[in-house]
Amino acid sequence: MDIQSIAHTKWNCKYHLVFAPKFRRKIIYGKLKADIAKILSMLCKRKGVKIVEAEMCKDHVHMLVEIPPSISVSSFVGYLKGKSTLMIFERHANLKYKFGNRHFWCRGYYVDTVGKNAKKIQEYIQNQLQEDWEYDQMTLKEYIDPFTGEPVKTNI
């Protein structure tokens, strides 16, 4: 077990966090992806939060983090999203015009306590990009017209 300790307290508090950019825009690419990862990592270190696993998908972020019991999850996520927004807009001034009123992240987030399933959630986060890619590869193209039963003509 990964039991931590702070003054008279032993703890093992791991949380799976998921949050997305405003309007679920697919903006986390290339240089921006690397900068956001550095910013989130730096902010976690400032608060004493350990990142066990993290993945930056193109339209959301998965993080498995150990948050000390002296910090509430909601206050940490508010700090993380608020400060990272300011830092992202400071480093990438052109985004101010795309995201009005300096809002980069959606208002909400998903959090789940990990408990004994830490390894499974860690594997899930590691495989998230592959799952997203596989999902994007699925098409909704019809090869047979559902109304007439005849093959669909393609313009290729």
C-alpha positions in Angstrom: 0.0 0.0 0.0 1.1 3.6 -0.7 0.3 5.0 2.8 1.5 8.6 3.2 1.8 10.4 6.5 1.6 14.0 7.7 1.7 15.1 11.3 -0.2 12.4 13.3 -2.1 11.2 10.2 -1.7 8.2 7.9 -3.5 8.5 4.6 -4.0 6.9 1.2 -6.4 9.2 -0.8 -6.4 8.7 -4.5 -8.9 10.3 -6.9 -9.7 9.9 -10.6 -10.3 13.4 -12.0 -11.7 14.2 -15.5 -12.4 17.6 -16.8 -12.8 19.2 -20.3 -12.3 22.5 -22.1 -15.3 24.8 -22.5 -17.8 23.4 -25.0 -15.7 20.3 -25.2 -13.6 21.9 -27.9 -10.9 19.6 -29.3 -8.1 22.1 -28.5 -5.5 20.0 -26.5 -3.0 19.3 -29.3 0.7 19.7 -30.0 2.5 22.6 -28.2 -0.7 23.4 -26.3 -0.9 19.9 -25.0 2.7 20.0 -23.7 2.2 23.4 -22.1 -1.0 22.4 -20.3 0.6 19.2 -19.0 3.5 21.3 -17.6 1.2 23.8 -16.0 -1.0 21.2 -14.4 2.1 19.3 -13.1 3.6 22.5 -11.7 0.3 23.4 -9.9 0.0 20.0 -8.4 3.5 20.2 -7.0 2.8 23.6 -5.5 -0.1 22.0 -3.5 1.7 18.8 -2.6 -0.5 16.7 -4.8 1.2 13.7 -6.4 0.2 12.8 -10.0 0.1 9.0 -10.2 -1.0 8.8 -13.8 -2.3 11.4 -16.3 -3.4 11.6 -19.9 -4.2 14.6 -22.1 -6.8 13.6 -24.6 -7.8 16.1 -27.4 -11.0 17.1 -25.6 -10.5 16.2 -22.0 -8.0 15.4 -19.2 -7.7 12.3 -17.1 -5.7 12.5 -13.9 -5.1 9.9 -11.1 -3.9 12.0 -8.2 -3.1 11.6 -4.5 -4.6 14.6 -2.6 -3.6 15.1 1.0 -6.6 15.0 3.5 -5.8 18.6 4.4 -7.1 19.7 1.0 -10.6 19.2 -0.1 -11.1 17.8 -3.6 -13.4 20.6 -4.8 -11.0 23.3 -3.6 -8.1 21.6 -5.3 -9.9 21.2 -8.6 -11.0 24.8 -8.4 -7.5 25.9 -7.8 -6.1 23.7 -10.6 -8.7 24.8 -13.2 -8.6 28.5 -12.2 -4.9 29.0 -12.0 -4.2 26.9 -15.1 -6.7 29.0 -17.1 -4.9 32.2 -16.2 -1.5 30.6 -17.1 -2.8 29.2 -20.4 -4.1 32.6 -21.5 -0.9 34.2 -20.4 1.2 31.9 -22.5 -1.2 31.6 -25.4 -2.7 35.1 -25.9 -4.4 34.1 -29.1 -6.8 31.9 -27.2 -8.4 34.9 -25.4 -10.3 35.6 -28.6 -11.6 32.1 -29.0 -12.6 31.6 -25.4 -14.3 34.8 -24.3 -14.3 36.0 -20.7 -11.1 34.0 -20.0 -13.0 30.7 -19.5 -10.9 27.7 -20.7 -12.4 24.8 -18.7 -16.0 23.6 -18.4 -17.7 24.5 -15.1 -18.0 20.9 -13.9 -15.7 17.9 -13.4 -15.9 14.2 -12.7 -14.2 12.8 -9.5 -14.2 9.2 -8.3 -12.4 7.8 -5.2 -10.1 5.0 -6.2 -9.7 2.7 -3.2 -8.4 -0.7 -4.1 -8.9 -0.2 -7.9 -5.9 2.0 -8.4 -4.1 -0.3 -10.8 -7.2 -0.7 -13.0 -7.9 3.0 -13.2 -4.2 3.6 -13.9 -4.4 1.2 -16.8 -7.7 2.8 -18.0 -6.0 6.2 -18.1 -3.0 4.8 -20.0 -5.2 3.3 -22.6 -7.6 6.3 -22.9 -5.9 7.7 -26.1 -6.1 4.3 -27.8 -9.8 3.9 -26.9 -10.6 7.5 -28.1 -8.7 6.7 -31.4 -10.7 3.5 -31.9 -14.0 5.3 -31.2 -13.1 8.0 -33.8 -12.4 5.3 -36.4 -15.9 3.9 -36.2 -18.1 5.4 -38.9 -21.8 5.9 -39.2 -21.7 5.4 -43.0 -24.6 3.4 -44.4 -23.7 0.8 -47.0 -27.3 -0.3 -47.5 -30.1 2.2 -47.6 -32.4 1.4 -44.6 -35.5 2.6 -46.5 -35.1 0.9 -49.9 -32.7 -2.0 -49.1 -30.5 -1.1 -52.1 -26.7 -0.5 -51.9 -25.8 3.2 -51.3 -24.0 4.8 -54.2 -20.8 6.5 -53.4 -19.3 9.5 -55.2 -15.7 8.3 -55.2 
